[in-house]
Amino acid sequence: MVLDGKQLRKEAAEARQMADAASNQQDKDFWLSIAKGWLKLALETDELTGKRP
């Protein structure tokens, strides 16, 4: 399965929602790091494909 920048941003948003729902700081930090990774992949994908968000 190939994900485009739009789908990767959706994954980042879902991870941020999980962070917002986290019951402790450790879980929140975990989900925020996942969101950051998805967003980084989205930006890199956009750059490699010549697309902009």
N, C-alpha and C positions, 0 to 999 in steps of 0.2 A: 504494500500500500504506500503510495506516494502522497505526502501531505504538502499542500501549498501554504503560502504565508497566511492566508485567511484562516485556514483550519488550525494552523499552529497558534495563531492569536486566540482562537476559540479555546484551545487547550489551556493556554496561559490564563485566560479569564476564569475558566473552571477551577484551575488550581488556586487562583486568588480567592474565589468563593470558598473553597475548602479552608484556606487560611483564615478567612473571616469567621468561619464556623468552628475553628479549632478551640479546644477547651483549655489549652495551655500554650505557653510561649514556645516550647520546643516543637510542638506540632505546627504551630503557626509559622515558625522559621523554616521548617521543612517544606511546607507547601509554598511559601514565598520563594524558596530556592528553586523549586520545581517550576513555578511560574516564570521566574527569571530565565531559566534554561529554555523553556518553550519560546519565550519572546526572542531570545538570542538566536535560536534556530529560525524563527520567522524572519528576522532581519537578514540573516545570512542567506536564506532561501531567496528572499526578494532581491538581494544584491546579485546572487548568482544567476537568477533568471531575468534580471533587468526590470523587475516589477517594483512598484512602489505601493505602499499601503493606501 
